[in-house]
Amino acid sequence: MTLHIVSKSPYTSSALKECLGAFAQGDALLLIEDGAYALRHPTLARVQNAPVYCLEADAAARGQQQPAAAIDSVEMIDDARWVQLCTEHQPIVSWFR
């Protein structure tokens, strides 16, 4: 169960697309920093039956509190929950290119 962390906007980076290309059953996705812009990007709809998380503070700072309607569910989390996710998943892969 890999935790994939995307920190770049899908509008300026291929990080989300590359991440989803490596995504496997049982993996989870965490959007941080400019990755929060993915909440309104159609590529995110490709994540099916997998947990998707977003740092609430990062989403709020970018005006992205609500995911697009095409996304089933995104759990907004705080830093403490992020730490918990890191203890629950191995490996952890950061996508930032």
C-alpha positions as CSV (number, residue, x, y, z in Angstrom):
1,M,0.0,0.0,0.0
2,T,1.9,3.0,-1.3
3,L,1.1,6.6,-0.2
4,H,1.5,8.8,-3.3
5,I,2.0,12.5,-2.4
6,V,1.5,15.0,-5.2
7,S,2.7,18.6,-4.5
8,K,2.5,20.2,-7.9
9,S,-0.4,21.6,-9.9
10,P,-1.7,19.4,-12.7
11,Y,-1.9,22.6,-14.8
12,T,1.8,23.2,-14.7
13,S,3.3,19.7,-14.0
14,S,3.0,16.1,-15.1
15,A,3.4,14.9,-11.5
16,L,-0.3,13.8,-11.1
17,K,-0.4,12.1,-14.5
18,E,2.8,10.2,-13.8
19,C,1.6,9.3,-10.3
20,L,-1.7,7.9,-11.6
21,G,0.3,5.9,-14.2
22,A,2.1,4.1,-11.3
23,F,-1.0,3.8,-9.1
24,A,-1.9,0.3,-8.0
25,Q,-4.8,-1.3,-6.1
26,G,-4.6,-0.5,-2.4
27,D,-2.6,2.7,-2.9
28,A,-3.7,6.1,-1.6
29,L,-3.2,9.6,-2.9
30,L,-2.4,12.7,-0.9
31,L,-2.6,16.2,-2.4
32,I,-0.4,18.9,-0.8
33,E,0.8,22.4,-1.6
34,D,-0.1,23.2,-5.3
35,G,-1.3,19.6,-5.7
36,A,-4.5,20.9,-4.2
37,Y,-5.4,22.4,-7.6
38,A,-6.0,18.8,-8.7
39,L,-9.3,18.8,-6.8
40,R,-10.8,20.6,-9.8
41,H,-8.8,18.9,-12.5
42,P,-10.5,16.1,-14.6
43,T,-7.4,13.8,-14.3
44,L,-8.3,13.2,-10.7
45,A,-11.5,11.5,-11.7
46,R,-9.3,8.6,-12.9
47,V,-8.8,7.6,-9.2
48,Q,-11.4,4.9,-8.7
49,N,-11.9,3.0,-5.4
50,A,-8.9,4.5,-3.7
51,P,-8.6,6.9,-0.9
52,V,-7.8,10.5,-1.8
53,Y,-6.7,13.0,0.8
54,C,-5.9,16.7,0.6
55,L,-4.3,18.9,3.2
56,E,-7.1,21.2,4.3
57,A,-4.8,24.2,4.9
58,D,-3.2,23.9,1.5
59,A,-6.6,23.6,-0.2
60,A,-8.0,26.6,1.7
61,A,-4.9,28.7,0.9
62,R,-5.6,28.1,-2.8
63,G,-9.4,28.4,-2.8
64,Q,-9.8,24.7,-3.5
65,Q,-11.9,23.6,-0.5
66,Q,-14.5,21.7,-2.6
67,P,-13.5,19.0,-5.1
68,A,-15.1,18.8,-8.5
69,A,-18.4,16.9,-8.8
70,A,-16.6,14.1,-10.7
71,I,-14.6,13.1,-7.7
72,D,-16.4,10.6,-5.4
73,S,-14.8,11.6,-2.2
74,V,-11.8,13.5,-0.9
75,E,-11.0,13.6,2.8
76,M,-9.6,16.9,3.9
77,I,-7.0,16.3,6.5
78,D,-4.7,18.1,8.9
79,D,-1.0,17.6,9.6
80,A,-1.6,15.0,12.4
81,R,-3.6,12.9,10.0
82,W,-0.8,13.2,7.4
83,V,1.6,11.8,9.9
84,Q,-0.8,8.9,10.7
85,L,-1.1,8.2,6.9
86,C,2.7,8.0,6.7
87,T,2.8,5.4,9.5
88,E,0.1,3.3,7.8
89,H,1.6,3.2,4.3
90,Q,4.9,1.9,2.9
91,P,6.5,3.0,0.7
92,I,5.8,6.7,0.5
93,V,6.4,8.3,-2.9
94,S,6.6,12.0,-3.5
95,W,5.7,13.3,-7.0
96,F,7.0,16.8,-7.5
97,R,8.3,17.1,-11.1
